[in-house]
């Protein structure tokens, strides 16, 4: 049933039938009411002429006398006979004369004649009845007080004791004085019968041509619209399942010059373009899958190039260290590193390469290898960074650069010698137990830009319980959905929430604060952090 309702042929034919049914109803409605109006006017006119003739038979000055002697005079009888003859001759139902009383609330019958075929009995002279309704009461008043010469009442709805009818009312006068009202009533049975017959005639006259039009138009629509649409639909379903060229083009099957023909040719063109697109998409997908595989490999290589195992030095109880890197893309440009130079010296590195992606990751790995290899050879951080800078400048056709903070801690004393090449200021836990930015940090330009630069060394001392936190700019510049930045102060606040925590907890507290701040906002930069905490009382330096 659902498939039947969704069939375009059925829908179109149903629409046509519905339109014609509406047309028939409108024609019937208009014709019915026009016919009713004409017949009602004819009925009314006939009743009025009958009323005028009957009124001429009545002596208006004698109505009170007729009522007084009970209609026994020869004059009254002659008048009643003539009125009765007129009633039957004109096929009227009633002809009667009344005198309203009690402010038109009651009527008293003077004459009352009834058609012999009506089945009704006449009222006796002098009979008093209630006025039928307010409409009659108002008409009586207008005849007596306003002098109207004619009134018509049509009663064809609701319960009517004498059936549907039309009544014409005219005044009965004594000179200019109204002494009574003469009424002629005609039943509407003939009118109802004529209206019904007229309506049926309209339906039967229209239904034949309409059926012929529906059949012919249905054939035309099938050939010009429905059949081509079915061909197009069948081809669309085939293409959706097979994604292949059609055995026959739509334009070869539908040669119309109208919109259907244009649609067929357009679909042929779209099919060919879609097939080309699918071919190109397949090639592009394969290329993207290859790139994705390469990115996965690059990510794995980058991750394995950084220390990932924690605790990093489980056999050393003088300190604990923890680091984290979250790239904005599959591979990032940030990196951290830490390693033992010898048994009493720990090197710590955090850096940020310009740009993102594979190029930055390669530059990062080269920089990391250069820094680590040069550090294990010995020397101060300034010597190491100067060496790395010259090497990067010698082979940097892409003009990339890297900001680096490098610190070497003497484990036995907690003394850190550090150098900063354009990187963020470190944050340290001060003697009063709070984390603060350490700004006695002389900066030099980032590495890879100017050959021959030499950073300056400076010293930081970590006492027992002291801590050092370094990070890349992706931490402070993390943004929420409204582009507000996380900032350095929020970083310090996160560290101070649990000042006595170990390095792992301190880093994780900052990460949690960043996540709570940015919420669903996208990450635009790598976020990298490294933290070291002294856990054992310092030894005297020998």
NORHUFEN-V557815 format. One record per residue. N is the residue number from 1. RES is the residue in one letter. SS is DSSP state (H for helix, E for strand, C for the rest). OMEGA is omega in whole degrees, 0 to 359 (NA if undefined). Layout:
# NORHUFEN-V557815
n = (N,N)
res = (RES,RES)
ss = (SS,SS)
omega = (OMEGA,OMEGA)
This chain:
# NORHUFEN-V557815
n = (1,2,3,4,5,6,7,8,9,10,11,12,13,14,15,16,17,18,19,20,21,22,23,24,25,26,27,28,29,30,31,32,33,34,35,36,37,38,39,40,41,42,43,44,45,46,47,48,49,50,51,52,53,54,55,56,57,58,59,60,61,62,63,64,65,66,67,68,69,70,71,72,73,74,75,76,77,78,79,80,81,82,83,84,85,86,87,88,89,90,91,92,93,94,95,96,97,98,99,100,101,102,103,104,105,106,107,108,109,110,111,112,113,114,115,116,117,118,119,120,121,122,123,124,125,126,127,128,129,130,131,132,133,134,135,136,137,138,139,140,141,142,143,144,145,146,147,148,149,150,151,152,153,154,155,156,157,158,159,160,161,162,163,164,165,166,167,168,169,170,171,172,173,174,175,176,177,178,179,180,181,182,183,184,185,186,187,188,189,190,191,192,193,194,195,196,197,198,199,200,201,202,203,204,205,206,207,208,209,210,211,212,213,214,215,216,217,218,219,220,221,222,223,224,225,226,227,228,229,230,231,232,233,234,235,236,237,238,239,240,241,242,243,244,245,246,247,248,249,250,251,252,253,254,255,256,257,258,259,260,261,262,263,264,265,266,267,268,269,270,271,272,273,274,275,276,277,278,279,280,281,282,283,284,285,286,287,288,289,290,291,292,293,294,295,296,297,298,299,300,301,302,303,304,305,306,307,308,309,310,311,312,313,314,315,316,317,318,319,320,321,322,323,324,325,326,327,328,329,330,331,332,333,334,335,336,337,338,339,340,341,342,343,344,345,346,347,348,349,350,351,352,353,354,355,356,357,358,359,360,361,362,363,364,365,366,367,368,369,370,371,372,373,374,375,376,377,378,379,380,381,382,383,384,385,386,387,388,389,390,391,392,393,394,395,396,397,398,399,400,401,402,403,404,405,406,407,408,409,410,411,412,413,414,415,416,417,418,419,420,421,422,423,424,425,426,427,428,429,430,431,432,433,434,435,436,437,438,439,440,441,442,443,444,445,446,447,448,449,450,451,452,453,454,455,456,457,458,459,460,461,462,463,464,465,466,467,468,469,470,471,472,473,474,475,476,477,478,479,480,481,482,483,484,485,486,487,488,489,490,491,492,493,494,495,496,497,498,499,500,501,502,503,504,505,506,507,508,509,510,511,512,513,514,515,516,517,518,519,520,521,522,523,524,525,526,527,528,529,530,531,532,533,534,535,536,537,538,539,540,541,542)
res = (X,X,X,X,X,X,X,X,X,X,X,X,X,X,X,X,X,X,X,X,X,X,X,X,X,X,X,X,X,X,X,X,X,X,X,X,X,X,X,X,X,X,X,X,X,X,X,X,X,X,X,X,X,X,X,X,X,X,X,X,X,X,X,X,X,X,X,X,X,X,X,X,X,X,X,X,X,X,X,X,X,X,X,X,X,X,X,X,X,X,X,X,X,X,X,X,X,X,X,X,X,X,X,X,X,X,X,X,X,X,X,X,X,X,X,X,X,X,X,X,X,X,X,X,X,X,X,X,X,X,X,X,X,X,X,X,X,X,X,X,X,X,X,X,X,X,X,X,X,X,X,X,X,X,X,X,X,X,X,X,X,X,X,X,X,X,X,X,X,X,X,X,X,X,X,X,X,X,X,X,X,X,X,X,X,X,X,X,X,X,X,X,X,X,X,X,X,X,X,X,X,X,X,X,X,X,X,X,X,X,X,X,X,X,X,X,X,X,X,X,X,X,X,X,X,X,X,X,X,X,X,X,X,X,X,X,X,X,X,X,X,X,X,X,X,X,X,X,X,X,X,X,X,X,X,X,X,X,X,X,X,X,X,X,X,X,X,X,X,X,X,X,X,X,X,X,X,X,X,X,X,X,X,X,X,X,X,X,X,X,X,X,X,X,X,X,X,X,X,X,X,X,X,X,X,X,X,X,X,X,X,X,X,X,X,X,X,X,X,X,X,X,X,X,X,X,X,X,X,X,X,X,X,X,X,X,X,X,X,X,X,X,X,X,X,X,X,X,X,X,X,X,X,X,X,X,X,X,X,X,X,X,X,X,X,X,X,X,X,X,X,X,X,X,X,X,X,X,X,X,X,X,X,X,X,X,X,X,X,X,X,X,X,X,X,X,X,X,X,X,X,X,X,X,X,X,X,X,X,X,X,X,X,X,X,X,X,X,X,X,X,X,X,X,X,X,X,X,X,X,X,X,X,X,X,X,X,X,X,X,X,X,X,X,X,X,X,X,X,X,X,X,X,X,X,X,X,X,X,X,X,X,X,X,X,X,X,X,X,X,X,X,X,X,X,X,X,X,X,X,X,X,X,X,X,X,X,X,X,X,X,X,X,X,X,X,X,X,X,X,X,X,X,X,X,X,X,X,X,X,X,X,X,X,X,X,X,X,X,X,X,X,X,X,X,X,X,X,X,X,X,X,X,X,X,X,X,X,X,X,X,X)
ss = (C,H,H,H,H,H,C,H,H,H,H,H,H,H,H,H,H,H,H,H,H,H,H,H,H,H,H,H,H,H,H,H,H,H,H,H,H,H,H,H,H,H,H,H,H,H,H,H,H,H,H,H,H,H,H,H,H,C,C,H,H,H,H,H,H,H,H,H,H,C,C,C,C,H,H,H,H,H,H,H,H,H,H,H,H,H,H,H,H,C,C,C,C,E,E,E,E,E,E,E,E,C,C,C,C,E,E,E,E,E,E,E,E,E,C,C,C,C,C,C,C,C,C,C,C,C,C,E,E,E,C,C,C,H,H,H,H,H,H,H,H,H,H,H,H,H,C,C,C,C,E,E,E,E,E,C,C,C,C,C,C,C,C,C,E,E,E,E,E,E,E,E,E,E,C,C,E,E,E,E,E,E,E,E,E,E,E,C,H,H,H,H,H,H,H,H,H,H,H,H,H,H,H,H,H,H,H,H,H,H,H,H,H,H,H,H,H,H,H,H,H,H,H,H,H,H,H,H,H,H,H,H,H,H,H,H,H,H,H,H,H,H,C,C,C,C,C,C,C,H,H,H,H,C,C,C,C,C,H,H,H,H,H,H,H,H,H,H,H,H,H,H,H,H,H,H,H,H,H,H,H,H,H,H,H,H,H,H,H,H,H,H,H,H,H,H,H,H,H,H,H,H,H,H,H,C,C,C,C,C,C,C,C,C,C,C,C,C,E,E,E,E,E,E,E,E,C,C,C,C,C,C,C,E,E,E,E,E,E,E,E,E,C,C,E,E,E,E,E,E,E,E,E,C,C,C,C,H,H,H,H,H,H,H,H,H,H,H,H,H,H,H,H,H,H,H,C,C,C,C,H,H,H,H,H,H,H,H,H,H,H,H,H,H,C,C,C,C,C,C,C,E,E,E,E,E,E,E,E,E,C,C,C,C,E,E,E,E,E,E,E,C,C,C,C,C,E,E,E,C,C,C,C,C,E,E,E,C,C,C,C,C,E,E,C,C,E,C,C,C,C,C,C,C,C,C,E,E,E,E,E,C,C,C,C,C,E,E,E,E,E,C,H,H,H,H,C,C,E,C,C,C,C,C,E,C,H,H,H,H,H,H,H,H,H,H,C,C,C,C,C,C,H,H,H,H,H,H,H,H,H,H,H,H,H,H,H,H,C,C,C,C,C,C,C,C,E,E,E,E,E,E,E,E,C,C,C,C,C,C,C,C)
omega = (180,179,179,180,183,180,184,179,180,182,182,180,178,178,179,180,180,179,181,176,178,179,179,180,180,179,179,180,181,180,181,182,177,179,179,181,181,181,179,178,178,178,182,181,180,180,180,180,177,180,180,179,181,181,180,180,188,175,185,182,187,186,180,179,179,180,183,183,172,176,183,184,179,180,180,182,179,180,181,180,180,180,179,178,178,181,181,181,182,180,174,179,178,161,183,178,182,174,179,179,175,178,174,181,178,176,177,183,175,174,175,178,185,177,186,181,186,183,178,177,181,174,177,177,177,180,180,177,175,173,188,181,182,179,178,181,180,179,177,181,182,179,182,190,182,173,178,186,184,175,181,176,176,179,182,177,179,179,179,186,183,179,180,184,172,180,174,182,176,182,168,190,167,188,177,184,177,181,180,180,178,184,174,180,177,180,183,180,179,179,180,179,181,179,179,180,180,180,177,178,179,182,183,178,184,190,179,178,181,178,179,179,180,181,182,181,177,178,180,180,180,183,186,186,190,181,176,180,177,178,180,180,180,179,179,178,179,183,180,181,188,184,180,180,181,176,176,180,178,182,177,179,182,184,181,176,183,183,179,177,177,179,180,180,179,179,175,180,180,179,180,179,179,178,177,180,179,179,180,180,178,178,181,179,178,179,179,178,178,178,180,178,178,178,178,178,180,179,180,180,181,181,182,179,180,177,183,185,179,2,187,182,186,181,179,181,179,184,166,186,180,179,182,174,176,182,176,176,181,176,185,178,176,168,173,176,172,183,178,175,172,186,183,181,180,177,179,184,167,188,182,179,176,178,181,174,188,180,179,181,178,178,178,182,177,181,181,181,180,182,183,182,181,182,182,177,178,180,179,178,180,178,182,183,177,179,182,180,181,179,180,180,183,183,185,182,181,177,176,178,181,172,186,164,181,177,177,184,170,190,185,183,184,181,181,170,187,173,186,178,175,184,180,175,175,175,182,175,188,182,179,174,181,176,178,176,178,186,174,188,181,181,166,179,178,184,177,184,185,180,175,179,178,178,178,177,171,187,173,180,176,175,176,183,178,182,177,180,176,189,174,185,178,178,183,184,174,187,171,186,179,177,170,183,180,172,181,184,178,177,179,180,180,178,183,179,178,189,185,183,176,186,181,181,180,179,182,176,178,179,180,179,178,181,179,181,186,180,185,180,181,179,183,184,176,175,185,182,174,181,175,180,175,184,183,181,184,175,178,182,181,NA)
